[in-house]
Amino acid sequence: MMKSRKDEYTKHALLWACCILFLNLLSKAIFYTKAPFTLDESFTFYHAKFSVHEIIIELIKGNNPPLYEIFMHFWTQVFGNAIWAVRLPSLLFTSAFAAFWYLIIRKVESHKSALFVSLIFSFLQAQWLFSQEMRAYAMAFFLITASVFVLAYSWRYNIQVLLSALILALAVYTHYFSIFALPLTYWFIIKHTPVKNAIRAMSIFSIVFAVLMCPVLLIVAARIFDSENVLWGVKPDWKQLYGQFNIAFNYRLWYALALVLLGFVFNDIRRSLRLQKLYPEKWRWDVFFLFVYVGIYILLFIVSQFRPVFIAKYLSFVFLGIIPLACILLGKVFTKSNKGIYFLVAIFAVFISGLKWVSNAEYNPKQVVNAIDEYLVGNPEGTIFVYPNWYQYSIAYHKGYYNLTPLEIRGKLARESIYCLENGFEIKEIVQESQSILYIDAGEEFLNGNHALRDQLLEKGNLLKHEQIDNQVQTWYFGN
């Protein structure tokens, strides 16, 4: 498997990639343990404690592929369960993600455009959030980027194409929405490869990838047509059609667009656009695939009117195509003049000003633990129920029980009168004997879960108090 000299990156390019990697590691490492351990992370933590066989059996029945939980199963066995350890892979994945994007763009565009794209990705709110979560997103985005990156090389027998298809398939087995990265691989093949070779490479890639996707397609089809599958989003309103663009660009899209329009006031920037002759041959595929991703975005919105899936984190897979292509087109014009460079710097400054450095600030598991402690002080004979069952691991984590097995954690919490709910009817005897009940409902607003116990208690008219702890958790206090 030999590389040709033209495939090798210059020392200049590798040095810049290392600088971007170091910048990401340094900046993200300061904050990555600050965010609270929330419901999404406890879902991963809960399933990573199972055996590999149990993880696969459990997750293919739901809406999450198992690869990340399998990875974390082995990772935690080696590095432990401390907050720095369980989030370290996400920190490493998101940092390498930005550095890889510099090298990807550097293969097909200028250094300045590559630097602009990689810096945007370095301080993109979604990637910043993923670096502070024990969740599959960081690993999925890293694998997607790696699948495009290996296409930069030309190895014998099209090994790079086969490897790229395999890596992208692994990304899909990490998160189903990684499938939306498929047009990015075609874009890079077309940009980096002569036409005749590009058609052959895309054909090989498509066949191999399709074969690898057969198990996933069967699982996803079963979930979509399962009438009992309720894990879907809320139908979006029309404001979200453009509002999600603003969110994706760190809530600074309109300011950035204003700067872009202001830039065209200057003659040398307008001249650089005229010199490009507006949509020349080398722009064609960038514009085409940008429209492909915008089309996917609109299609998702339309589908969501019937089967809601229009959820912000899921859309980050679509913006993975929109953001670099839009930045490349912007760089083609603004990197051709000195004033244009200043505008790109200003756009980046506006972009970074919208970054929330510590993510998940709207979730407060520690506040839930404090509510539990206060409740038990006033009601020492009271009983606490937690829904859904894996939210108990957020509580356990903030109580310092994270080095225990799931069974040990349940036992430890049960001794403190804290029980999880597999469903509302398994704990009837406990309910009947309890003089006071605190029901903690961490079911996210877009989930229609099993709240049978809570509904039974409400029907009896024993509600004493109801509080909204944060955007995710509600507490219900019942007397018996």
PyMOL commands that set and color helices and strands:
alter all, ss='L'
color gray80, all
select helices_A, chain A and resi 5-7+11-29+39-48+52-59+67-79+83-108+111-122+125-131+136-152+156-172+176-192+195-224+239-248+253-263+267-275+281-304+312-334+338-353+365-378+389-399+406-414+428-433+452-459
alter helices_A, ss='H'
color red, helices_A
select strands_A, chain A and resi 383-387+418-420+436-441+463-468+474-479
alter strands_A, ss='S'
color yellow, strands_A
deselect
rebuild
show_as cartoon
